[in-house]
């Protein structure tokens, strides 16, 4: 979720991800910045779902794709394959309320409310 939205545009911004104009012009170069932007964009009571990514390939056929994803995340300067619990803590720091961590056929999902 957040990873795809944090790719930088090459502009220089302070390490906290904020543009010089203040929080209303914050850019999403960091996961915390992205989560704050999503929090602002969601209506009160809105739901955010985050999916825990597998850190190890299910089989050798998926290993190259996983290695590429890991390199991209590293290039973006964000952690790769955070646990559901880590994702929940990050989102709560941005103002979301944890509803639950659910195990589904798609993996573990973090369900949060604005």
VOLUM-879396 format. One line per field, with one value per atom (N, C-alpha, C): residue number from 1; atom name; z, x, y; residue in one letter. Coordinates in steps of 0.1 Angstrom, whole numbers, plus 5000, padded with zeros to 4 digits. Layout:
seq = c(NUM, ...)
atom = c(CA, ...)
z = c(Z, ...)
x = c(X, ...)
y = c(Y, ...)
type = c(A, ...)
REM end
This chain:
seq = c(1, 1, 1, 2, 2, 2, 3, 3, 3, 4, 4, 4, 5, 5, 5, 6, 6, 6, 7, 7, 7, 8, 8, 8, 9, 9, 9, 10, 10, 10, 11, 11, 11, 12, 12, 12, 13, 13, 13, 14, 14, 14, 15, 15, 15, 16, 16, 16, 17, 17, 17, 18, 18, 18, 19, 19, 19, 20, 20, 20, 21, 21, 21, 22, 22, 22, 23, 23, 23, 24, 24, 24, 25, 25, 25, 26, 26, 26, 27, 27, 27, 28, 28, 28, 29, 29, 29, 30, 30, 30, 31, 31, 31, 32, 32, 32, 33, 33, 33, 34, 34, 34, 35, 35, 35, 36, 36, 36, 37, 37, 37, 38, 38, 38, 39, 39, 39, 40, 40, 40, 41, 41, 41, 42, 42, 42, 43, 43, 43, 44, 44, 44, 45, 45, 45, 46, 46, 46, 47, 47, 47, 48, 48, 48, 49, 49, 49, 50, 50, 50, 51, 51, 51, 52, 52, 52, 53, 53, 53, 54, 54, 54, 55, 55, 55, 56, 56, 56, 57, 57, 57, 58, 58, 58, 59, 59, 59, 60, 60, 60, 61, 61, 61, 62, 62, 62, 63, 63, 63, 64, 64, 64, 65, 65, 65, 66, 66, 66, 67, 67, 67, 68, 68, 68, 69, 69, 69, 70, 70, 70, 71, 71, 71, 72, 72, 72, 73, 73, 73, 74, 74, 74, 75, 75, 75, 76, 76, 76, 77, 77, 77, 78, 78, 78, 79, 79, 79, 80, 80, 80, 81, 81, 81, 82, 82, 82, 83, 83, 83, 84, 84, 84, 85, 85, 85, 86, 86, 86, 87, 87, 87, 88, 88, 88, 89, 89, 89, 90, 90, 90, 91, 91, 91, 92, 92, 92, 93, 93, 93, 94, 94, 94, 95, 95, 95, 96, 96, 96, 97, 97, 97, 98, 98, 98, 99, 99, 99, 100, 100, 100, 101, 101, 101, 102, 102, 102, 103, 103, 103, 104, 104, 104, 105, 105, 105, 106, 106, 106, 107, 107, 107, 108, 108, 108, 109, 109, 109, 110, 110, 110, 111, 111, 111, 112, 112, 112, 113, 113, 113, 114, 114, 114)
atom = c(N, CA, C, N, CA, C, N, CA, C, N, CA, C, N, CA, C, N, CA, C, N, CA, C, N, CA, C, N, CA, C, N, CA, C, N, CA, C, N, CA, C, N, CA, C, N, CA, C, N, CA, C, N, CA, C, N, CA, C, N, CA, C, N, CA, C, N, CA, C, N, CA, C, N, CA, C, N, CA, C, N, CA, C, N, CA, C, N, CA, C, N, CA, C, N, CA, C, N, CA, C, N, CA, C, N, CA, C, N, CA, C, N, CA, C, N, CA, C, N, CA, C, N, CA, C, N, CA, C, N, CA, C, N, CA, C, N, CA, C, N, CA, C, N, CA, C, N, CA, C, N, CA, C, N, CA, C, N, CA, C, N, CA, C, N, CA, C, N, CA, C, N, CA, C, N, CA, C, N, CA, C, N, CA, C, N, CA, C, N, CA, C, N, CA, C, N, CA, C, N, CA, C, N, CA, C, N, CA, C, N, CA, C, N, CA, C, N, CA, C, N, CA, C, N, CA, C, N, CA, C, N, CA, C, N, CA, C, N, CA, C, N, CA, C, N, CA, C, N, CA, C, N, CA, C, N, CA, C, N, CA, C, N, CA, C, N, CA, C, N, CA, C, N, CA, C, N, CA, C, N, CA, C, N, CA, C, N, CA, C, N, CA, C, N, CA, C, N, CA, C, N, CA, C, N, CA, C, N, CA, C, N, CA, C, N, CA, C, N, CA, C, N, CA, C, N, CA, C, N, CA, C, N, CA, C, N, CA, C, N, CA, C, N, CA, C, N, CA, C, N, CA, C, N, CA, C, N, CA, C, N, CA, C, N, CA, C, N, CA, C, N, CA, C, N, CA, C, N, CA, C, N, CA, C, N, CA, C, N, CA, C, N, CA, C, N, CA, C)
z = c(5000, 5000, 5000, 5011, 5013, 5004, 5002, 4994, 4980, 4973, 4960, 4959, 4970, 4970, 4975, 4979, 4985, 4976, 4963, 4954, 4952, 4953, 4953, 4938, 4937, 4924, 4921, 4929, 4927, 4933, 4939, 4945, 4959, 4963, 4976, 4987, 4997, 5008, 5021, 5032, 5045, 5048, 5056, 5058, 5064, 5070, 5076, 5065, 5053, 5042, 5040, 5047, 5046, 5036, 5028, 5019, 5027, 5022, 5030, 5033, 5027, 5029, 5041, 5048, 5060, 5057, 5067, 5066, 5054, 5050, 5040, 5026, 5025, 5013, 5014, 5024, 5027, 5015, 5012, 5001, 5007, 4999, 5004, 5000, 5005, 5002, 5014, 5024, 5035, 5038, 5044, 5048, 5058, 5068, 5078, 5071, 5061, 5054, 5045, 5039, 5031, 5040, 5052, 5061, 5066, 5068, 5073, 5061, 5049, 5038, 5036, 5037, 5036, 5047, 5059, 5071, 5068, 5062, 5059, 5048, 5038, 5027, 5030, 5040, 5043, 5052, 5049, 5057, 5071, 5081, 5095, 5094, 5100, 5100, 5088, 5079, 5067, 5071, 5063, 5066, 5057, 5063, 5056, 5058, 5047, 5047, 5043, 5051, 5047, 5047, 5037, 5036, 5040, 5048, 5052, 5040, 5036, 5024, 5029, 5021, 5025, 5023, 5033, 5032, 5025, 5024, 5017, 5006, 4995, 4984, 4987, 4982, 4984, 4977, 4966, 4959, 4951, 4945, 4938, 4925, 4920, 4908, 4912, 4924, 4928, 4934, 4936, 4942, 4934, 4921, 4914, 4916, 4915, 4917, 4931, 4941, 4955, 4957, 4951, 4952, 4945, 4934, 4928, 4936, 4942, 4951, 4963, 4969, 4980, 4976, 4964, 4960, 4958, 4952, 4950, 4963, 4973, 4986, 4992, 4991, 4996, 4990, 4976, 4969, 4974, 4977, 4982, 4997, 5003, 5017, 5027, 5023, 5033, 5036, 5047, 5051, 5042, 5040, 5031, 5040, 5037, 5043, 5058, 5062, 5076, 5080, 5093, 5098, 5100, 5101, 5103, 5116, 5126, 5138, 5136, 5128, 5125, 5117, 5107, 5099, 5108, 5117, 5126, 5135, 5140, 5148, 5140, 5128, 5119, 5116, 5113, 5110, 5123, 5134, 5146, 5150, 5147, 5149, 5140, 5128, 5119, 5122, 5133, 5138, 5135, 5129, 5127, 5140, 5140, 5151, 5146, 5153, 5149, 5152, 5142, 5144, 5146, 5137, 5140, 5129, 5132, 5123, 5119, 5106, 5102, 5093, 5095, 5086, 5075, 5062, 5051, 5041, 5031, 5020, 5012, 5014, 5007, 5017, 5028, 5038, 5050, 5058, 5070, 5066, 5070, 5067, 5080, 5079, 5090, 5087, 5095, 5093, 5103, 5098, 5106, 5102, 5112, 5109, 5112, 5104, 5106, 5117)
x = c(5008, 5000, 5008, 5014, 5021, 5033, 5039, 5052, 5050, 5039, 5038, 5035, 5031, 5027, 5039, 5050, 5060, 5072, 5071, 5082, 5084, 5096, 5099, 5098, 5097, 5097, 5110, 5121, 5134, 5136, 5125, 5127, 5133, 5140, 5146, 5136, 5134, 5125, 5132, 5129, 5135, 5132, 5140, 5139, 5125, 5118, 5105, 5094, 5097, 5088, 5079, 5082, 5073, 5079, 5071, 5075, 5076, 5083, 5085, 5073, 5061, 5049, 5041, 5045, 5038, 5030, 5022, 5016, 5006, 5000, 4990, 4997, 5010, 5017, 5027, 5025, 5033, 5034, 5046, 5047, 5048, 5046, 5045, 5058, 5069, 5082, 5086, 5078, 5080, 5067, 5068, 5056, 5048, 5054, 5046, 5039, 5046, 5040, 5028, 5030, 5019, 5007, 5009, 4998, 4991, 4999, 4992, 4983, 4989, 4981, 4968, 4969, 4957, 4947, 4953, 4944, 4936, 4943, 4936, 4926, 4929, 4920, 4907, 4909, 4897, 4887, 4874, 4864, 4864, 4859, 4859, 4851, 4857, 4851, 4856, 4863, 4868, 4878, 4879, 4886, 4899, 4910, 4923, 4926, 4930, 4934, 4949, 4957, 4971, 4974, 4982, 4985, 4999, 5001, 5015, 5020, 5033, 5039, 5047, 5048, 5057, 5072, 5080, 5094, 5103, 5097, 5104, 5095, 5101, 5093, 5086, 5074, 5067, 5074, 5081, 5089, 5100, 5108, 5120, 5116, 5104, 5099, 5096, 5093, 5090, 5102, 5113, 5124, 5130, 5131, 5136, 5126, 5114, 5104, 5105, 5106, 5107, 5121, 5131, 5144, 5143, 5137, 5135, 5127, 5116, 5107, 5116, 5123, 5132, 5142, 5148, 5157, 5150, 5138, 5130, 5127, 5122, 5119, 5131, 5143, 5155, 5159, 5157, 5160, 5151, 5139, 5129, 5132, 5141, 5144, 5134, 5126, 5115, 5118, 5113, 5114, 5106, 5111, 5105, 5098, 5086, 5079, 5077, 5072, 5069, 5058, 5059, 5048, 5035, 5024, 5011, 5012, 5019, 5019, 5027, 5038, 5046, 5038, 5030, 5021, 5011, 5005, 4995, 5001, 5013, 5019, 5022, 5027, 5029, 5016, 5006, 4993, 4987, 4988, 4983, 4991, 5003, 5011, 5006, 5000, 4995, 4981, 4975, 4962, 4951, 4954, 4944, 4941, 4930, 4926, 4926, 4933, 4933, 4920, 4914, 4902, 4906, 4914, 4920, 4930, 4937, 4946, 4940, 4937, 4929, 4938, 4936, 4943, 4933, 4937, 4928, 4935, 4928, 4934, 4945, 4944, 4954, 4966, 4966, 4976, 4970, 4979, 4975, 4971, 4960, 4955, 4954, 4957, 4956, 4944, 4934, 4921, 4921, 4921, 4922, 4911, 4907, 4897, 4902, 4898, 4901, 4893)
y = c(4988, 5000, 5012, 5016, 5028, 5028, 5016, 5016, 5022, 5018, 5023, 5037, 5043, 5057, 5066, 5061, 5069, 5072, 5067, 5070, 5084, 5089, 5103, 5109, 5122, 5128, 5135, 5132, 5138, 5151, 5158, 5171, 5169, 5179, 5179, 5184, 5176, 5179, 5175, 5181, 5177, 5162, 5155, 5141, 5137, 5146, 5142, 5141, 5145, 5143, 5155, 5166, 5178, 5188, 5194, 5204, 5217, 5227, 5240, 5247, 5245, 5252, 5247, 5237, 5232, 5220, 5215, 5202, 5201, 5212, 5211, 5209, 5211, 5209, 5197, 5189, 5177, 5168, 5164, 5154, 5140, 5130, 5116, 5109, 5114, 5107, 5097, 5096, 5087, 5080, 5068, 5061, 5069, 5075, 5083, 5095, 5101, 5112, 5107, 5095, 5090, 5086, 5080, 5077, 5089, 5100, 5113, 5118, 5118, 5123, 5114, 5101, 5093, 5096, 5098, 5101, 5114, 5124, 5137, 5135, 5126, 5124, 5116, 5107, 5099, 5106, 5104, 5110, 5103, 5111, 5105, 5091, 5081, 5068, 5059, 5065, 5058, 5047, 5037, 5025, 5024, 5021, 5018, 5004, 4997, 4983, 4983, 4976, 4974, 4959, 4955, 4941, 4938, 4928, 4924, 4916, 4920, 4913, 4901, 4891, 4880, 4884, 4881, 4884, 4874, 4862, 4850, 4845, 4841, 4836, 4823, 4821, 4809, 4797, 4800, 4790, 4797, 4789, 4795, 4803, 4800, 4808, 4823, 4825, 4839, 4846, 4840, 4846, 4858, 4858, 4870, 4882, 4880, 4892, 4897, 4888, 4893, 4901, 4896, 4903, 4917, 4918, 4931, 4940, 4935, 4944, 4948, 4940, 4943, 4954, 4953, 4964, 4977, 4977, 4989, 4996, 4988, 4993, 5000, 4992, 4998, 5011, 5012, 5024, 5035, 5032, 5043, 5046, 5038, 5041, 5037, 5027, 5022, 5008, 5003, 4989, 4980, 4968, 4959, 4948, 4945, 4934, 4936, 4947, 4950, 4940, 4937, 4928, 4935, 4928, 4935, 4944, 4939, 4946, 4959, 4959, 4971, 4981, 4976, 4984, 4991, 4984, 4989, 5000, 4998, 5009, 5021, 5020, 5032, 5039, 5032, 5038, 5045, 5039, 5045, 5058, 5058, 5070, 5082, 5078, 5088, 5092, 5086, 5090, 5080, 5069, 5058, 5050, 5044, 5035, 5021, 5012, 4998, 4992, 4985, 4977, 4963, 4958, 4944, 4940, 4930, 4924, 4910, 4909, 4897, 4888, 4875, 4865, 4861, 4864, 4861, 4852, 4848, 4840, 4848, 4862, 4870, 4874, 4868, 4871, 4879, 4884, 4892, 4906, 4911, 4924, 4932, 4945, 4954, 4963, 4963, 4971, 4982, 4995, 5007, 5016, 5025, 5035, 5049, 5058, 5072, 5077)
type = c(X, X, X, X, X, X, X, X, X, X, X, X, X, X, X, X, X, X, X, X, X, X, X, X, X, X, X, X, X, X, X, X, X, X, X, X, X, X, X, X, X, X, X, X, X, X, X, X, X, X, X, X, X, X, X, X, X, X, X, X, X, X, X, X, X, X, X, X, X, X, X, X, X, X, X, X, X, X, X, X, X, X, X, X, X, X, X, X, X, X, X, X, X, X, X, X, X, X, X, X, X, X, X, X, X, X, X, X, X, X, X, X, X, X, X, X, X, X, X, X, X, X, X, X, X, X, X, X, X, X, X, X, X, X, X, X, X, X, X, X, X, X, X, X, X, X, X, X, X, X, X, X, X, X, X, X, X, X, X, X, X, X, X, X, X, X, X, X, X, X, X, X, X, X, X, X, X, X, X, X, X, X, X, X, X, X, X, X, X, X, X, X, X, X, X, X, X, X, X, X, X, X, X, X, X, X, X, X, X, X, X, X, X, X, X, X, X, X, X, X, X, X, X, X, X, X, X, X, X, X, X, X, X, X, X, X, X, X, X, X, X, X, X, X, X, X, X, X, X, X, X, X, X, X, X, X, X, X, X, X, X, X, X, X, X, X, X, X, X, X, X, X, X, X, X, X, X, X, X, X, X, X, X, X, X, X, X, X, X, X, X, X, X, X, X, X, X, X, X, X, X, X, X, X, X, X, X, X, X, X, X, X, X, X, X, X, X, X, X, X, X, X, X, X, X, X, X, X, X, X, X, X, X, X, X, X, X, X, X, X, X, X)
REM end
